[in-house]
Amino acid sequence: MRTVTRAFGRDVGMSFTRWRSLVRMSAATTLLAQGRPVNLVAHRCGYSTTSAFSAAFRRVTGTSPTAYLREQSTLAPAGH
């Protein structure tokens, strides 16, 4: 397993754990932008609790899911 982990890091340029976090947050931001509730997004992205998801989201994005939603709603063009 370590060989695979090292090869992944070498080929992708980041650890598998970091890559997986980024993939999960990419899915999360898509679901949040669609107006899905934070607790549903947390569950769909594989987190057992909303607080665990929120902590991971903040680590990756630098903001909370709620603040992210607020920011996105102010950036959306009128009528969307």
Secondary structure, DSSP 4 states (H G I P E B T S, - for coil): -HHHHHHHHHHHSS-HHHHHHHHHHHHHHHHHHTT--HHHHHHHTT-SSHHHHHHHHHHHHSS-HHHHHHHHHHHSPTT-
